[in-house]
């Protein structure tokens, strides 16, 4: 069997074709590298809640106790950005230097629907007393609804009062909860501890 080498002109055409294909592939890869991250960021932005949406939900939920909510949300968004979930619920707590907190509410997300959640947790601090109050929790970096069912520990130095509302920051890995509490429920002593988030109710605070 005889093999025929391509003519010089044929080899030149083949080389040009291969170069054209390589350049086209490079262009496609460069386009994908620029478009896909931008698309992913756009989708992520669409899953977050705007400050106005949170403010409207908070005003409806807190009612007359929401006077300082705009300042609270502004400060929180400046520090953590826009959340991709939030919880509206009620809780009760009591403390005698050490205390307990129990609550339940509804987790709201754009892409995974609404889910019932419960939380409990012990605390240490200088508080004495008990209260029941409404709570709005802003949720950050929630990749799936299962990410919220963990123990969230308070971040040191992240408890403060704004406009009669108490705020603290709790974290588990990359997921951050920022509970906003009303009235007497804003006692900072209760905020020194952790919250255990669960999909079911229990009396076990640990």
C-alpha positions as CSV (number, residue, x, y, z in Angstrom):
1,X,0.0,0.0,0.0
2,X,1.4,3.4,-1.0
3,X,1.1,6.5,1.2
4,X,0.9,9.9,-0.4
5,X,2.1,12.9,1.5
6,X,0.0,16.0,1.1
7,X,1.3,18.6,-1.3
8,X,2.9,21.7,0.1
9,X,-0.2,23.7,-0.8
10,X,-2.5,21.1,0.9
11,X,-0.4,21.1,4.1
12,X,-0.5,24.9,4.2
13,X,-4.4,24.8,3.9
14,X,-4.6,22.2,6.7
15,X,-2.3,24.3,8.9
16,X,-4.5,27.4,8.4
17,X,-7.6,25.4,9.1
18,X,-6.2,24.1,12.4
19,X,-5.1,27.6,13.4
20,X,-8.6,28.9,12.7
21,X,-10.2,26.2,14.8
22,X,-7.8,26.8,17.6
23,X,-8.5,30.6,17.5
24,X,-12.2,29.9,17.5
25,X,-11.9,27.6,20.5
26,X,-9.9,30.2,22.4
27,X,-12.5,32.8,21.6
28,X,-15.3,30.6,22.8
29,X,-13.4,29.8,26.1
30,X,-12.7,33.5,26.7
31,X,-16.4,34.4,26.1
32,X,-17.5,31.6,28.5
33,X,-15.0,32.7,31.1
34,X,-16.4,36.2,31.0
35,X,-20.1,35.5,30.6
36,X,-20.6,32.5,33.0
37,X,-19.4,34.2,36.1
38,X,-21.4,37.3,35.3
39,X,-24.5,35.2,34.7
40,X,-23.9,33.3,38.0
41,X,-23.5,36.6,39.9
42,X,-26.7,37.9,38.2
43,X,-28.6,34.8,39.4
44,X,-27.2,35.2,42.9
45,X,-28.3,38.8,43.0
46,X,-31.8,37.9,41.9
47,X,-32.1,35.5,44.8
48,X,-31.3,38.2,47.4
49,X,-33.8,40.5,49.0
50,X,-33.6,44.2,48.5
51,X,-33.5,46.5,51.4
52,X,-37.0,48.0,50.6
53,X,-38.5,44.5,50.5
54,X,-37.1,43.7,53.9
55,X,-38.3,47.0,55.3
56,X,-41.8,46.5,54.0
57,X,-41.9,42.9,55.4
58,X,-40.5,44.2,58.8
59,X,-42.9,47.1,59.1
60,X,-45.8,44.7,58.5
61,X,-44.5,42.1,60.9
62,X,-43.3,44.4,63.8
63,X,-46.1,47.0,63.4
64,X,-45.8,49.9,65.8
65,X,-42.5,48.5,67.2
66,X,-40.7,49.0,63.9
67,X,-39.7,52.7,64.3
68,X,-36.0,52.0,64.2
69,X,-36.1,49.2,61.6
70,X,-34.8,51.4,58.7
71,X,-31.7,52.3,60.6
72,X,-31.2,48.6,61.7
73,X,-31.5,47.3,58.1
74,X,-29.2,50.1,56.7
75,X,-26.5,49.3,59.2
76,X,-26.8,45.5,58.6
77,X,-26.8,45.8,54.8
78,X,-23.7,48.1,55.0
79,X,-21.9,45.4,57.0
80,X,-23.1,42.2,55.5
81,X,-24.8,43.1,52.2
82,X,-28.2,41.8,51.0
83,X,-29.5,38.5,52.5
84,X,-30.8,35.6,50.4
85,X,-33.3,34.6,53.0
86,X,-35.0,35.8,56.1
87,X,-37.1,34.4,59.0
88,X,-40.1,36.0,60.7
89,X,-41.1,34.4,64.0
90,X,-41.8,34.7,67.7
91,X,-39.8,33.6,70.6
92,X,-39.7,33.6,74.4
93,X,-36.7,33.7,76.7
94,X,-35.9,33.9,80.4
95,X,-32.6,34.5,82.2
96,X,-31.1,34.6,85.6
97,X,-27.5,35.3,84.6
98,X,-27.8,32.1,82.5
99,X,-30.9,31.8,80.3
100,X,-32.8,29.9,77.6
101,X,-34.5,31.0,74.4
102,X,-37.1,29.2,72.3
103,X,-38.6,30.4,69.1
104,X,-40.4,29.3,65.9
105,X,-41.0,31.0,62.6
106,X,-41.0,30.8,58.8
107,X,-37.9,30.8,56.6
108,X,-38.5,32.7,53.4
109,X,-36.3,32.2,50.3
110,X,-36.8,33.1,46.6
111,X,-35.6,29.8,45.1
112,X,-36.5,27.2,47.7
113,X,-39.9,28.4,49.0
114,X,-40.9,28.9,52.6
115,X,-40.0,26.5,55.4
116,X,-41.0,26.2,59.1
117,X,-38.1,26.5,61.5
118,X,-37.6,26.3,65.2
119,X,-34.7,27.5,67.4
120,X,-33.5,27.0,70.9
121,X,-30.4,28.1,72.8
122,X,-28.7,28.7,76.1
123,X,-27.1,32.0,77.0
124,X,-24.7,33.5,79.5
125,X,-24.8,37.2,80.6
126,X,-25.9,39.8,83.0
127,X,-29.6,39.5,82.3
128,X,-32.4,38.8,84.8
129,X,-36.0,38.5,83.6
130,X,-38.1,37.0,80.9
131,X,-39.8,38.2,77.7
132,X,-41.7,37.2,74.6
133,X,-41.1,39.1,71.4
134,X,-41.1,39.0,67.6
135,X,-37.9,38.3,65.7
136,X,-36.8,38.9,62.2
137,X,-33.6,37.0,61.2
138,X,-31.7,38.0,58.1
139,X,-29.9,35.0,56.6
140,X,-26.7,35.3,54.6
141,X,-24.9,32.8,52.3
142,X,-27.7,30.2,52.5
143,X,-26.8,27.8,49.7
144,X,-29.6,25.4,50.6
145,X,-32.3,25.3,53.2
146,X,-30.4,22.6,55.1
147,X,-27.6,25.1,55.8
148,X,-29.8,26.8,58.4
149,X,-30.2,23.7,60.5
150,X,-27.0,24.1,62.6
151,X,-25.8,25.6,65.8
152,X,-25.0,29.3,65.3
153,X,-22.6,31.0,67.7
154,X,-22.6,34.7,68.5
155,X,-19.9,36.8,67.0
156,X,-17.9,38.7,69.6
157,X,-18.7,42.4,69.7
158,X,-21.6,42.1,67.3
159,X,-24.5,42.9,69.7
160,X,-25.9,46.4,69.7
161,X,-29.1,48.4,70.0
162,X,-30.5,50.7,67.3
163,X,-33.8,52.6,67.6
164,X,-35.1,50.3,70.3
165,X,-34.3,47.1,68.3
166,X,-31.6,44.7,69.4
167,X,-29.3,43.1,66.8
168,X,-26.7,40.4,67.1
169,X,-24.8,38.3,64.6
170,X,-24.5,34.5,64.7
171,X,-22.5,32.3,62.4
172,X,-22.0,28.7,61.3
173,X,-19.3,28.3,58.8
174,X,-20.2,30.7,55.9
175,X,-23.8,31.1,56.9
176,X,-24.7,34.2,59.0
177,X,-27.9,34.9,60.9
178,X,-28.6,38.5,62.1
179,X,-31.6,38.4,64.4
180,X,-33.5,41.7,64.9
181,X,-35.5,41.7,68.1
182,X,-38.1,44.1,69.5
183,X,-38.5,45.9,72.8
184,X,-37.4,44.2,76.0
185,X,-36.4,41.2,73.9
186,X,-33.4,43.1,72.7
187,X,-31.6,42.4,76.0
188,X,-28.0,42.1,75.0
189,X,-27.2,39.6,77.8
190,X,-29.4,37.0,76.1
191,X,-27.5,37.5,72.9
192,X,-24.3,36.0,74.4
193,X,-24.7,32.4,73.5
194,X,-25.8,30.4,70.5
195,X,-29.0,29.3,68.7
196,X,-29.6,25.8,67.5
197,X,-31.9,25.9,64.4
198,X,-34.0,22.8,63.8
199,X,-36.8,21.7,61.4
200,X,-38.9,20.5,64.4
201,X,-39.8,21.7,67.9
202,X,-38.0,20.4,71.0
203,X,-37.5,21.4,74.6
204,X,-33.8,20.5,74.4
205,X,-31.9,23.8,74.1
206,X,-28.6,22.1,73.3
